[in-house]
Amino acid sequence: DFGLTNARSFPALKREAEEGRSDVIVHTGDFAYDMYLDNATFGDSWFQFMQDIMATTPTMVCMGNHEGMYDALNYRSRFSMANYEETESMYFSFNV
């Protein structure tokens, strides 16, 4: 689980990021369940929780079903993909 209340994988991710062992994070959606709650302050709390990691490790994101509420407003306002003009930040691809 990667939520605020049961973040079981977070300590390992944080440790790996601090040690420079992660080249990139690919997050496949469902960042914080129901980011829109409390006028989106719930989403704000989750991103503050993740700020140190996301500020130092390149992060690629994908929208999950929990980010889709209100036409994905919370997702669209927080992420900007390189090809925004074409996709409105809904997708991006890269070769690994």
C-alpha positions in Angstrom: 0.0 0.0 0.0 1.3 3.5 -0.8 -1.2 5.5 1.1 -0.6 7.8 4.1 -2.0 5.4 6.7 -0.5 2.1 5.6 2.6 3.0 3.6 4.3 -0.4 3.9 6.6 0.1 0.9 7.5 3.7 1.7 10.5 3.1 4.1 12.3 0.9 1.6 11.6 3.4 -1.3 12.8 6.3 0.9 16.0 4.4 1.9 16.8 3.5 -1.7 16.3 7.1 -2.8 18.5 8.5 -0.1 21.2 6.0 -0.9 21.0 6.9 -4.6 20.0 3.4 -5.6 17.0 4.4 -7.7 17.5 5.8 -11.1 13.9 6.5 -11.7 10.5 5.9 -10.1 7.7 4.7 -12.3 4.4 5.1 -10.5 1.5 3.4 -12.2 -1.4 5.3 -10.6 -3.5 5.4 -7.5 -1.2 7.8 -5.8 -3.4 8.7 -2.9 -6.8 7.1 -2.8 -9.3 9.9 -3.4 -6.9 12.8 -3.7 -10.0 15.1 -4.2 -11.2 14.6 -0.6 -11.3 17.7 1.6 -11.1 20.1 -1.3 -8.0 18.2 -2.5 -6.1 18.7 0.7 -5.8 14.9 1.1 -3.9 14.9 -2.2 -1.7 17.7 -0.9 -0.9 15.8 2.2 0.2 12.8 0.2 2.5 14.8 -2.1 4.0 16.5 0.9 4.7 13.0 2.3 6.4 12.1 -1.0 8.1 15.5 -1.7 11.7 14.6 -0.7 11.7 11.5 -2.8 10.0 13.0 -5.9 12.2 16.1 -5.7 15.5 14.1 -5.9 14.5 11.0 -8.0 13.1 11.4 -11.5 9.5 10.2 -11.4 7.3 9.0 -14.3 3.6 8.8 -13.5 0.5 7.2 -14.9 -3.1 8.0 -14.0 -4.9 5.4 -12.1 -8.7 5.0 -11.5 -8.5 7.0 -8.2 -7.1 10.0 -10.0 -10.0 10.2 -12.5 -12.5 12.1 -10.3 -13.6 15.5 -11.6 -12.1 14.9 -15.1 -8.7 14.0 -13.5 -8.4 17.6 -12.3 -6.1 16.8 -9.4 -3.8 14.6 -11.6 -3.7 17.2 -14.4 -2.9 20.1 -12.1 0.0 18.2 -10.4 1.8 16.6 -13.4 3.0 18.0 -16.7 4.3 15.5 -19.3 6.9 16.5 -21.9 4.3 16.3 -24.7 1.5 18.3 -22.9 0.3 20.1 -26.0 -0.6 16.7 -27.6 -1.8 14.7 -24.7 -2.8 17.2 -21.9 -0.5 15.2 -19.6 -2.6 12.0 -19.9 0.2 9.9 -21.2 3.8 9.8 -22.3 6.1 7.1 -23.5 9.9 6.5 -23.3 12.3 3.7 -24.1 14.1 2.0 -21.3 
